[in-house]
Amino acid sequence: MALRKSSRLRQETVLRQLVQRCSSSGRKRCCQEGFPMDVPRGHFAVYVGDSRNRHIVPISLLSHPQFQLLLQWAEEEFGFDHQMGLTLPCDELFFISLTSALR
């Protein structure tokens, strides 16, 4: 059980850093590093599907168990340590259906 808790804490830390990098919460730093400024406060950008289409989603989705499963899948597939932002390994229609149902 200690491994599971440790893994979850590491995942939460990485997610927090990633959301800060891809959201409006780190605006001053993003501005200096050349990140786009079109992400509204309380949202973050994700890239979905084979064509990696960009979607802006509310941070509140991070608390939903279904979205957390999608994040675990993304970590297994791509890891969270890359510069592009959060990439989700699912079909775009699935992502749109899931986020619509969770809102």
Biopython code that builds the backbone (N, CA, C, O; Angstrom):
import numpy as np
from Bio.PDB.StructureBuilder import StructureBuilder

atoms = [
    (1, "MET", "N", (0.815, -1.182, 0.000)),
    (1, "MET", "CA", (0.000, 0.000, 0.000)),
    (1, "MET", "C", (0.866, 1.256, 0.000)),
    (1, "MET", "O", (0.445, 2.277, -0.544)),
    (2, "ALA", "N", (2.063, 1.217, 0.592)),
    (2, "ALA", "CA", (2.947, 2.377, 0.607)),
    (2, "ALA", "C", (3.390, 2.741, -0.803)),
    (2, "ALA", "O", (3.512, 3.922, -1.129)),
    (3, "LEU", "N", (3.630, 1.743, -1.637)),
    (3, "LEU", "CA", (4.015, 2.021, -3.017)),
    (3, "LEU", "C", (2.893, 2.725, -3.762)),
    (3, "LEU", "O", (3.133, 3.663, -4.523)),
    (4, "ARG", "N", (1.688, 2.276, -3.544)),
    (4, "ARG", "CA", (0.545, 2.877, -4.229)),
    (4, "ARG", "C", (0.387, 4.338, -3.811)),
    (4, "ARG", "O", (0.153, 5.197, -4.661)),
    (5, "LYS", "N", (0.513, 4.635, -2.509)),
    (5, "LYS", "CA", (0.385, 6.000, -2.027)),
    (5, "LYS", "C", (1.525, 6.859, -2.571)),
    (5, "LYS", "O", (1.299, 7.995, -2.987)),
    (6, "SER", "N", (2.732, 6.331, -2.569)),
    (6, "SER", "CA", (3.882, 7.054, -3.099)),
    (6, "SER", "C", (3.715, 7.350, -4.578)),
    (6, "SER", "O", (4.022, 8.453, -5.029)),
    (7, "SER", "N", (3.238, 6.387, -5.327)),
    (7, "SER", "CA", (3.009, 6.572, -6.758)),
    (7, "SER", "C", (1.940, 7.625, -7.000)),
    (7, "SER", "O", (2.070, 8.448, -7.905)),
    (8, "ARG", "N", (0.904, 7.603, -6.209)),
    (8, "ARG", "CA", (-0.180, 8.578, -6.355)),
    (8, "ARG", "C", (0.311, 9.991, -6.026)),
    (8, "ARG", "O", (-0.042, 10.948, -6.715)),
    (9, "LEU", "N", (1.121, 10.121, -4.976)),
    (9, "LEU", "CA", (1.666, 11.431, -4.624)),
    (9, "LEU", "C", (2.572, 11.963, -5.731)),
    (9, "LEU", "O", (2.533, 13.153, -6.046)),
    (10, "ARG", "N", (3.385, 11.092, -6.321)),
    (10, "ARG", "CA", (4.256, 11.502, -7.419)),
    (10, "ARG", "C", (3.419, 11.949, -8.605)),
    (10, "ARG", "O", (3.723, 12.961, -9.236)),
    (11, "GLN", "N", (2.371, 11.206, -8.911)),
    (11, "GLN", "CA", (1.494, 11.549, -10.027)),
    (11, "GLN", "C", (0.809, 12.889, -9.777)),
    (11, "GLN", "O", (0.696, 13.704, -10.692)),
    (12, "GLU", "N", (0.350, 13.124, -8.548)),
    (12, "GLU", "CA", (-0.305, 14.391, -8.235)),
    (12, "GLU", "C", (0.665, 15.561, -8.361)),
    (12, "GLU", "O", (0.285, 16.631, -8.837)),
    (13, "THR", "N", (1.913, 15.369, -7.940)),
    (13, "THR", "CA", (2.920, 16.417, -8.052)),
    (13, "THR", "C", (3.217, 16.733, -9.503)),
    (13, "THR", "O", (3.293, 17.902, -9.883)),
    (14, "VAL", "N", (3.385, 15.706, -10.315)),
    (14, "VAL", "CA", (3.666, 15.904, -11.734)),
    (14, "VAL", "C", (2.486, 16.580, -12.413)),
    (14, "VAL", "O", (2.680, 17.489, -13.220)),
    (15, "LEU", "N", (1.261, 16.152, -12.102)),
    (15, "LEU", "CA", (0.068, 16.772, -12.679)),
    (15, "LEU", "C", (-0.029, 18.244, -12.294)),
    (15, "LEU", "O", (-0.356, 19.089, -13.126)),
    (16, "ARG", "N", (0.255, 18.544, -11.035)),
    (16, "ARG", "CA", (0.199, 19.928, -10.576)),
    (16, "ARG", "C", (1.181, 20.786, -11.376)),
    (16, "ARG", "O", (0.842, 21.893, -11.794)),
    (17, "GLN", "N", (2.392, 20.277, -11.588)),
    (17, "GLN", "CA", (3.387, 21.014, -12.358)),
    (17, "GLN", "C", (2.959, 21.164, -13.812)),
    (17, "GLN", "O", (3.127, 22.230, -14.404)),
    (18, "LEU", "N", (2.413, 20.114, -14.380)),
    (18, "LEU", "CA", (1.984, 20.144, -15.770)),
    (18, "LEU", "C", (0.822, 21.108, -15.969)),
    (18, "LEU", "O", (0.802, 21.871, -16.935)),
    (19, "VAL", "N", (-0.147, 21.072, -15.053)),
    (19, "VAL", "CA", (-1.287, 21.976, -15.159)),
    (19, "VAL", "C", (-0.814, 23.415, -15.012)),
    (19, "VAL", "O", (-1.301, 24.300, -15.716)),
    (20, "GLN", "N", (0.120, 23.656, -14.114)),
    (20, "GLN", "CA", (0.624, 25.016, -13.960)),
    (20, "GLN", "C", (1.321, 25.473, -15.238)),
    (20, "GLN", "O", (1.189, 26.630, -15.636)),
    (21, "ARG", "N", (2.055, 24.582, -15.877)),
    (21, "ARG", "CA", (2.769, 24.926, -17.106)),
    (21, "ARG", "C", (1.807, 25.153, -18.269)),
    (21, "ARG", "O", (2.084, 25.978, -19.140)),
    (22, "CYS", "N", (0.676, 24.433, -18.299)),
    (22, "CYS", "CA", (-0.247, 24.478, -19.442)),
    (22, "CYS", "C", (-1.493, 25.303, -19.175)),
    (22, "CYS", "O", (-2.397, 25.342, -20.009)),
    (23, "SER", "N", (-1.556, 25.970, -18.015)),
    (23, "SER", "CA", (-2.767, 26.713, -17.673)),
    (23, "SER", "C", (-2.464, 28.180, -17.454)),
    (23, "SER", "O", (-1.332, 28.638, -17.604)),
    (24, "SER", "N", (-3.495, 28.889, -17.102)),
    (24, "SER", "CA", (-3.369, 30.318, -16.848)),
    (24, "SER", "C", (-2.725, 30.605, -15.497)),
    (24, "SER", "O", (-2.374, 31.753, -15.225)),
    (25, "SER", "N", (-2.560, 29.604, -14.647)),
    (25, "SER", "CA", (-2.025, 29.856, -13.310)),
    (25, "SER", "C", (-0.571, 30.303, -13.336)),
    (25, "SER", "O", (-0.117, 30.970, -12.406)),
    (26, "GLY", "N", (0.159, 29.951, -14.369)),
    (26, "GLY", "CA", (1.551, 30.362, -14.478)),
    (26, "GLY", "C", (1.750, 31.398, -15.563)),
    (26, "GLY", "O", (2.764, 31.376, -16.260)),
    (27, "ARG", "N", (0.804, 32.303, -15.719)),
    (27, "ARG", "CA", (0.810, 33.274, -16.812)),
    (27, "ARG", "C", (2.110, 34.057, -16.947)),
    (27, "ARG", "O", (2.637, 34.181, -18.052)),
    (28, "LYS", "N", (2.631, 34.584, -15.858)),
    (28, "LYS", "CA", (3.830, 35.413, -15.946)),
    (28, "LYS", "C", (4.993, 34.597, -16.510)),
    (28, "LYS", "O", (5.709, 35.056, -17.400)),
    (29, "ARG", "N", (5.174, 33.396, -15.990)),
    (29, "ARG", "CA", (6.246, 32.527, -16.460)),
    (29, "ARG", "C", (5.996, 32.106, -17.903)),
    (29, "ARG", "O", (6.924, 32.079, -18.711)),
    (30, "CYS", "N", (4.744, 31.776, -18.234)),
    (30, "CYS", "CA", (4.409, 31.353, -19.595)),
    (30, "CYS", "C", (4.680, 32.471, -20.594)),
    (30, "CYS", "O", (5.164, 32.231, -21.700)),
    (31, "CYS", "N", (4.368, 33.664, -20.195)),
    (31, "CYS", "CA", (4.578, 34.804, -21.077)),
    (31, "CYS", "C", (6.056, 34.922, -21.420)),
    (31, "CYS", "O", (6.410, 35.186, -22.569)),
    (32, "GLN", "N", (6.905, 34.730, -20.444)),
    (32, "GLN", "CA", (8.338, 34.846, -20.656)),
    (32, "GLN", "C", (8.877, 33.702, -21.504)),
    (32, "GLN", "O", (9.839, 33.893, -22.247)),
    (33, "GLU", "N", (8.284, 32.530, -21.411)),
    (33, "GLU", "CA", (8.776, 31.367, -22.131)),
    (33, "GLU", "C", (8.122, 31.201, -23.498)),
    (33, "GLU", "O", (8.450, 30.258, -24.219)),
    (34, "GLY", "N", (7.212, 32.086, -23.872)),
    (34, "GLY", "CA", (6.599, 32.039, -25.183)),
    (34, "GLY", "C", (5.396, 31.125, -25.305)),
    (34, "GLY", "O", (4.998, 30.788, -26.420)),
    (35, "PHE", "N", (4.804, 30.715, -24.193)),
    (35, "PHE", "CA", (3.613, 29.881, -24.258)),
    (35, "PHE", "C", (2.416, 30.722, -24.671)),
    (35, "PHE", "O", (2.389, 31.919, -24.385)),
    (36, "PRO", "N", (1.427, 30.137, -25.334)),
    (36, "PRO", "CA", (0.249, 30.900, -25.752)),
    (36, "PRO", "C", (-0.526, 31.423, -24.552)),
    (36, "PRO", "O", (-0.565, 30.791, -23.496)),
    (37, "MET", "N", (-1.134, 32.574, -24.729)),
    (37, "MET", "CA", (-1.854, 33.227, -23.644)),
    (37, "MET", "C", (-3.368, 33.056, -23.754)),
    (37, "MET", "O", (-4.108, 33.777, -23.085)),
    (38, "ASP", "N", (-3.849, 32.127, -24.573)),
    (38, "ASP", "CA", (-5.289, 31.987, -24.811)),
    (38, "ASP", "C", (-5.979, 31.006, -23.877)),
    (38, "ASP", "O", (-7.142, 30.668, -24.098)),
    (39, "VAL", "N", (-5.302, 30.545, -22.850)),
    (39, "VAL", "CA", (-5.912, 29.608, -21.902)),
    (39, "VAL", "C", (-6.549, 30.420, -20.781)),
    (39, "VAL", "O", (-5.844, 31.104, -20.040)),
    (40, "PRO", "N", (-7.881, 30.353, -20.644)),
    (40, "PRO", "CA", (-8.550, 31.138, -19.594)),
    (40, "PRO", "C", (-8.170, 30.658, -18.197)),
    (40, "PRO", "O", (-7.746, 29.517, -18.014)),
    (41, "ARG", "N", (-8.324, 31.524, -17.239)),
    (41, "ARG", "CA", (-8.046, 31.187, -15.847)),
    (41, "ARG", "C", (-8.907, 29.999, -15.438)),
    (41, "ARG", "O", (-10.100, 29.951, -15.739)),
    (42, "GLY", "N", (-8.286, 29.031, -14.741)),
    (42, "GLY", "CA", (-9.016, 27.865, -14.277)),
    (42, "GLY", "C", (-9.152, 26.765, -15.319)),
    (42, "GLY", "O", (-9.944, 25.840, -15.137)),
    (43, "HIS", "N", (-8.402, 26.847, -16.397)),
    (43, "HIS", "CA", (-8.435, 25.863, -17.479)),
    (43, "HIS", "C", (-7.010, 25.443, -17.834)),
    (43, "HIS", "O", (-6.042, 26.083, -17.425)),
    (44, "PHE", "N", (-6.899, 24.367, -18.594)),
    (44, "PHE", "CA", (-5.599, 23.953, -19.106)),
    (44, "PHE", "C", (-5.784, 23.327, -20.476)),
    (44, "PHE", "O", (-6.884, 22.915, -20.843)),
    (45, "ALA", "N", (-4.697, 23.261, -21.221)),
    (45, "ALA", "CA", (-4.744, 22.741, -22.585)),
    (45, "ALA", "C", (-4.359, 21.267, -22.600)),
    (45, "ALA", "O", (-3.454, 20.843, -21.881)),
    (46, "VAL", "N", (-5.058, 20.493, -23.427)),
    (46, "VAL", "CA", (-4.703, 19.102, -23.675)),
    (46, "VAL", "C", (-4.688, 18.879, -25.189)),
    (46, "VAL", "O", (-5.353, 19.585, -25.948)),
    (47, "TYR", "N", (-3.922, 17.894, -25.597)),
    (47, "TYR", "CA", (-3.840, 17.524, -27.008)),
    (47, "TYR", "C", (-4.410, 16.122, -27.150)),
    (47, "TYR", "O", (-4.022, 15.203, -26.428)),
    (48, "VAL", "N", (-5.345, 15.968, -28.099)),
    (48, "VAL", "CA", (-6.137, 14.740, -28.175)),
    (48, "VAL", "C", (-6.175, 14.209, -29.595)),
    (48, "VAL", "O", (-6.176, 14.972, -30.561)),
    (49, "GLY", "N", (-6.206, 12.884, -29.707)),
    (49, "GLY", "CA", (-6.397, 12.230, -30.998)),
    (49, "GLY", "C", (-5.117, 12.083, -31.788)),
    (49, "GLY", "O", (-4.056, 12.558, -31.383)),
    (50, "ASP", "N", (-5.235, 11.417, -32.925)),
    (50, "ASP", "CA", (-4.079, 11.190, -33.788)),
    (50, "ASP", "C", (-3.488, 12.488, -34.322)),
    (50, "ASP", "O", (-2.276, 12.597, -34.506)),
    (51, "SER", "N", (-4.348, 13.470, -34.568)),
    (51, "SER", "CA", (-3.865, 14.737, -35.113)),
    (51, "SER", "C", (-3.466, 15.716, -34.012)),
    (51, "SER", "O", (-3.065, 16.842, -34.306)),
    (52, "ARG", "N", (-3.571, 15.304, -32.751)),
    (52, "ARG", "CA", (-3.191, 16.112, -31.595)),
    (52, "ARG", "C", (-3.887, 17.479, -31.587)),
    (52, "ARG", "O", (-3.249, 18.518, -31.416)),
    (53, "ASN", "N", (-5.197, 17.450, -31.775)),
    (53, "ASN", "CA", (-5.978, 18.687, -31.713)),
    (53, "ASN", "C", (-5.991, 19.205, -30.285)),
    (53, "ASN", "O", (-6.108, 18.438, -29.329)),
    (54, "ARG", "N", (-5.873, 20.497, -30.159)),
    (54, "ARG", "CA", (-5.783, 21.146, -28.849)),
    (54, "ARG", "C", (-7.178, 21.475, -28.329)),
    (54, "ARG", "O", (-8.016, 22.021, -29.046)),
    (55, "HIS", "N", (-7.405, 21.127, -27.058)),
    (55, "HIS", "CA", (-8.662, 21.431, -26.384)),
    (55, "HIS", "C", (-8.344, 22.132, -25.071)),
    (55, "HIS", "O", (-7.356, 21.816, -24.410)),
    (56, "ILE", "N", (-9.182, 23.077, -24.705)),
    (56, "ILE", "CA", (-9.053, 23.779, -23.431)),
    (56, "ILE", "C", (-10.132, 23.229, -22.505)),
    (56, "ILE", "O", (-11.318, 23.277, -22.830)),
    (57, "VAL", "N", (-9.720, 22.708, -21.357)),
    (57, "VAL", "CA", (-10.674, 22.094, -20.426)),
    (57, "VAL", "C", (-10.525, 22.709, -19.039)),
    (57, "VAL", "O", (-9.444, 23.172, -18.672)),
    (58, "PRO", "N", (-11.609, 22.713, -18.270)),
    (58, "PRO", "CA", (-11.533, 23.269, -16.912)),
    (58, "PRO", "C", (-10.731, 22.366, -15.978)),
    (58, "PRO", "O", (-10.770, 21.141, -16.099)),
    (59, "ILE", "N", (-10.019, 22.970, -15.065)),
    (59, "ILE", "CA", (-9.218, 22.221, -14.097)),
    (59, "ILE", "C", (-10.104, 21.331, -13.229)),
    (59, "ILE", "O", (-9.635, 20.322, -12.703)),
    (60, "SER", "N", (-11.357, 21.686, -13.075)),
    (60, "SER", "CA", (-12.280, 20.891, -12.251)),
    (60, "SER", "C", (-12.416, 19.457, -12.752)),
    (60, "SER", "O", (-12.778, 18.566, -11.983)),
    (61, "LEU", "N", (-12.129, 19.222, -14.037)),
    (61, "LEU", "CA", (-12.212, 17.847, -14.569)),
    (61, "LEU", "C", (-11.185, 16.918, -13.929)),
    (61, "LEU", "O", (-11.363, 15.700, -13.943)),
    (62, "LEU", "N", (-10.123, 17.472, -13.374)),
    (62, "LEU", "CA", (-9.090, 16.638, -12.761)),
    (62, "LEU", "C", (-9.612, 15.833, -11.577)),
    (62, "LEU", "O", (-9.015, 14.820, -11.213)),
    (63, "SER", "N", (-10.704, 16.261, -10.975)),
    (63, "SER", "CA", (-11.228, 15.557, -9.807)),
    (63, "SER", "C", (-12.143, 14.388, -10.167)),
    (63, "SER", "O", (-12.488, 13.595, -9.292)),
    (64, "HIS", "N", (-12.536, 14.264, -11.410)),
    (64, "HIS", "CA", (-13.446, 13.184, -11.816)),
    (64, "HIS", "C", (-12.679, 11.871, -12.024)),
    (64, "HIS", "O", (-11.647, 11.855, -12.695)),
    (65, "PRO", "N", (-13.181, 10.775, -11.452)),
    (65, "PRO", "CA", (-12.497, 9.483, -11.587)),
    (65, "PRO", "C", (-12.289, 9.048, -13.039)),
    (65, "PRO", "O", (-11.251, 8.469, -13.357)),
    (66, "GLN", "N", (-13.247, 9.313, -13.921)),
    (66, "GLN", "CA", (-13.104, 8.923, -15.323)),
    (66, "GLN", "C", (-11.968, 9.701, -15.987)),
    (66, "GLN", "O", (-11.213, 9.142, -16.782)),
    (67, "PHE", "N", (-11.849, 10.974, -15.666)),
    (67, "PHE", "CA", (-10.767, 11.776, -16.237)),
    (67, "PHE", "C", (-9.431, 11.346, -15.641)),
    (67, "PHE", "O", (-8.413, 11.362, -16.334)),
    (68, "GLN", "N", (-9.421, 10.967, -14.381)),
    (68, "GLN", "CA", (-8.197, 10.482, -13.754)),
    (68, "GLN", "C", (-7.710, 9.190, -14.410)),
    (68, "GLN", "O", (-6.506, 8.978, -14.551)),
    (69, "LEU", "N", (-8.649, 8.327, -14.813)),
    (69, "LEU", "CA", (-8.257, 7.119, -15.550)),
    (69, "LEU", "C", (-7.610, 7.480, -16.882)),
    (69, "LEU", "O", (-6.634, 6.854, -17.296)),
    (70, "LEU", "N", (-8.152, 8.479, -17.540)),
    (70, "LEU", "CA", (-7.583, 8.956, -18.795)),
    (70, "LEU", "C", (-6.170, 9.508, -18.572)),
    (70, "LEU", "O", (-5.285, 9.309, -19.403)),
    (71, "LEU", "N", (-5.965, 10.197, -17.455)),
    (71, "LEU", "CA", (-4.634, 10.720, -17.128)),
    (71, "LEU", "C", (-3.645, 9.593, -16.837)),
    (71, "LEU", "O", (-2.480, 9.675, -17.227)),
    (72, "GLN", "N", (-4.100, 8.548, -16.157)),
    (72, "GLN", "CA", (-3.229, 7.396, -15.910)),
    (72, "GLN", "C", (-2.833, 6.736, -17.215)),
    (72, "GLN", "O", (-1.682, 6.334, -17.389)),
    (73, "TRP", "N", (-3.771, 6.625, -18.125)),
    (73, "TRP", "CA", (-3.507, 6.060, -19.448)),
    (73, "TRP", "C", (-2.475, 6.924, -20.183)),
    (73, "TRP", "O", (-1.564, 6.403, -20.826)),
    (74, "ALA", "N", (-2.629, 8.247, -20.080)),
    (74, "ALA", "CA", (-1.692, 9.171, -20.720)),
    (74, "ALA", "C", (-0.291, 9.016, -20.129)),
    (74, "ALA", "O", (0.700, 9.047, -20.859)),
    (75, "GLU", "N", (-0.211, 8.850, -18.816)),
    (75, "GLU", "CA", (1.097, 8.680, -18.183)),
    (75, "GLU", "C", (1.770, 7.394, -18.661)),
    (75, "GLU", "O", (2.969, 7.388, -18.943)),
    (76, "GLU", "N", (1.006, 6.308, -18.753)),
    (76, "GLU", "CA", (1.562, 5.044, -19.226)),
    (76, "GLU", "C", (2.015, 5.135, -20.677)),
    (76, "GLU", "O", (3.047, 4.578, -21.052)),
    (77, "GLU", "N", (1.240, 5.836, -21.484)),
    (77, "GLU", "CA", (1.512, 5.926, -22.919)),
    (77, "GLU", "C", (2.644, 6.900, -23.250)),
    (77, "GLU", "O", (3.547, 6.567, -24.017)),
    (78, "PHE", "N", (2.594, 8.098, -22.674)),
    (78, "PHE", "CA", (3.522, 9.157, -23.052)),
    (78, "PHE", "C", (4.408, 9.649, -21.916)),
    (78, "PHE", "O", (5.471, 10.216, -22.166)),
    (79, "GLY", "N", (3.987, 9.441, -20.676)),
    (79, "GLY", "CA", (4.672, 10.067, -19.552)),
    (79, "GLY", "C", (4.231, 11.521, -19.464)),
    (79, "GLY", "O", (3.565, 12.031, -20.365)),
    (80, "PHE", "N", (4.597, 12.172, -18.397)),
    (80, "PHE", "CA", (4.192, 13.558, -18.214)),
    (80, "PHE", "C", (5.356, 14.522, -18.388)),
    (80, "PHE", "O", (5.176, 15.730, -18.237)),
    (81, "ASP", "N", (6.526, 14.025, -18.696)),
    (81, "ASP", "CA", (7.702, 14.879, -18.760)),
    (81, "ASP", "C", (8.068, 15.192, -20.209)),
    (81, "ASP", "O", (9.061, 14.687, -20.735)),
    (82, "HIS", "N", (7.255, 16.029, -20.844)),
    (82, "HIS", "CA", (7.581, 16.497, -22.186)),
    (82, "HIS", "C", (7.052, 17.904, -22.353)),
    (82, "HIS", "O", (6.181, 18.331, -21.594)),
    (83, "GLN", "N", (7.557, 18.627, -23.323)),
    (83, "GLN", "CA", (7.296, 20.053, -23.448)),
    (83, "GLN", "C", (5.982, 20.403, -24.139)),
    (83, "GLN", "O", (5.512, 21.533, -24.003)),
    (84, "MET", "N", (5.379, 19.483, -24.867)),
    (84, "MET", "CA", (4.204, 19.812, -25.662)),
    (84, "MET", "C", (2.989, 20.155, -24.814)),
    (84, "MET", "O", (2.128, 20.911, -25.264)),
    (85, "GLY", "N", (2.899, 19.641, -23.641)),
    (85, "GLY", "CA", (1.698, 19.788, -22.832)),
    (85, "GLY", "C", (1.114, 18.410, -22.596)),
    (85, "GLY", "O", (1.743, 17.401, -22.915)),
    (86, "LEU", "N", (-0.050, 18.366, -22.057)),
    (86, "LEU", "CA", (-0.683, 17.099, -21.717)),
    (86, "LEU", "C", (-1.311, 16.476, -22.962)),
    (86, "LEU", "O", (-2.242, 17.033, -23.543)),
    (87, "THR", "N", (-0.799, 15.327, -23.360)),
    (87, "THR", "CA", (-1.311, 14.604, -24.521)),
    (87, "THR", "C", (-2.111, 13.413, -24.028)),
    (87, "THR", "O", (-1.618, 12.616, -23.230)),
    (88, "LEU", "N", (-3.344, 13.290, -24.499)),
    (88, "LEU", "CA", (-4.225, 12.202, -24.079)),
    (88, "LEU", "C", (-4.354, 11.190, -25.208)),
    (88, "LEU", "O", (-4.686, 11.555, -26.336)),
    (89, "PRO", "N", (-4.093, 9.917, -24.910)),
    (89, "PRO", "CA", (-4.085, 8.878, -25.944)),
    (89, "PRO", "C", (-5.468, 8.291, -26.197)),
    (89, "PRO", "O", (-5.692, 7.102, -25.973)),
    (90, "CYS", "N", (-6.382, 9.113, -26.656)),
    (90, "CYS", "CA", (-7.715, 8.599, -26.944)),
    (90, "CYS", "C", (-8.252, 9.264, -28.200)),
    (90, "CYS", "O", (-7.721, 10.269, -28.671)),
    (91, "ASP", "N", (-9.293, 8.693, -28.716)),
    (91, "ASP", "CA", (-9.965, 9.245, -29.884)),
    (91, "ASP", "C", (-10.614, 10.577, -29.503)),
    (91, "ASP", "O", (-11.106, 10.730, -28.385)),
    (92, "GLU", "N", (-10.617, 11.517, -30.408)),
    (92, "GLU", "CA", (-11.161, 12.840, -30.114)),
    (92, "GLU", "C", (-12.658, 12.792, -29.799)),
    (92, "GLU", "O", (-13.122, 13.523, -28.923)),
    (93, "LEU", "N", (-13.411, 11.954, -30.489)),
    (93, "LEU", "CA", (-14.847, 11.830, -30.204)),
    (93, "LEU", "C", (-15.085, 11.299, -28.796)),
    (93, "LEU", "O", (-15.988, 11.753, -28.093)),
    (94, "PHE", "N", (-14.262, 10.329, -28.391)),
    (94, "PHE", "CA", (-14.366, 9.805, -27.023)),
    (94, "PHE", "C", (-14.095, 10.915, -26.011)),
    (94, "PHE", "O", (-14.830, 11.057, -25.033)),
    (95, "PHE", "N", (-13.049, 11.697, -26.239)),
    (95, "PHE", "CA", (-12.691, 12.785, -25.335)),
    (95, "PHE", "C", (-13.816, 13.811, -25.237)),
    (95, "PHE", "O", (-14.171, 14.242, -24.140)),
    (96, "ILE", "N", (-14.367, 14.196, -26.361)),
    (96, "ILE", "CA", (-15.452, 15.180, -26.369)),
    (96, "ILE", "C", (-16.678, 14.633, -25.641)),
    (96, "ILE", "O", (-17.320, 15.354, -24.878)),
    (97, "SER", "N", (-16.999, 13.375, -25.873)),
    (97, "SER", "CA", (-18.134, 12.754, -25.171)),
    (97, "SER", "C", (-17.900, 12.705, -23.672)),
    (97, "SER", "O", (-18.796, 13.022, -22.889)),
    (98, "LEU", "N", (-16.702, 12.310, -23.271)),
    (98, "LEU", "CA", (-16.375, 12.218, -21.854)),
    (98, "LEU", "C", (-16.435, 13.589, -21.183)),
    (98, "LEU", "O", (-17.061, 13.734, -20.133)),
    (99, "THR", "N", (-15.803, 14.580, -21.767)),
    (99, "THR", "CA", (-15.800, 15.905, -21.137)),
    (99, "THR", "C", (-17.190, 16.524, -21.131)),
    (99, "THR", "O", (-17.540, 17.238, -20.192)),
    (100, "SER", "N", (-17.972, 16.268, -22.141)),
    (100, "SER", "CA", (-19.355, 16.777, -22.158)),
    (100, "SER", "C", (-20.173, 16.150, -21.034)),
    (100, "SER", "O", (-20.963, 16.830, -20.380)),
    (101, "ALA", "N", (-19.981, 14.861, -20.815)),
    (101, "ALA", "CA", (-20.725, 14.166, -19.761)),
    (101, "ALA", "C", (-20.279, 14.605, -18.356)),
    (101, "ALA", "O", (-21.083, 14.613, -17.424)),
    (102, "LEU", "N", (-19.008, 14.966, -18.209)),
    (102, "LEU", "CA", (-18.478, 15.340, -16.900)),
    (102, "LEU", "C", (-18.791, 16.781, -16.513)),
    (102, "LEU", "O", (-18.732, 17.125, -15.332)),
    (103, "ARG", "N", (-19.116, 17.614, -17.469)),
    (103, "ARG", "CA", (-19.376, 19.040, -17.164)),
    (103, "ARG", "C", (-20.731, 19.256, -16.601)),
    (103, "ARG", "O", (-21.100, 20.390, -16.295)),
]
sb = StructureBuilder()
sb.init_structure("model")
sb.init_model(0)
sb.init_chain("A")
sb.init_seg("    ")
for serial, (resi, resn, name, xyz) in enumerate(atoms, 1):
    if name == "N":
        sb.init_residue(resn, " ", resi, " ")
    sb.init_atom(name, np.array(xyz, "f"), 0.0, 1.0, " ", f" {name:<3s}", serial, name[0])
structure = sb.get_structure()
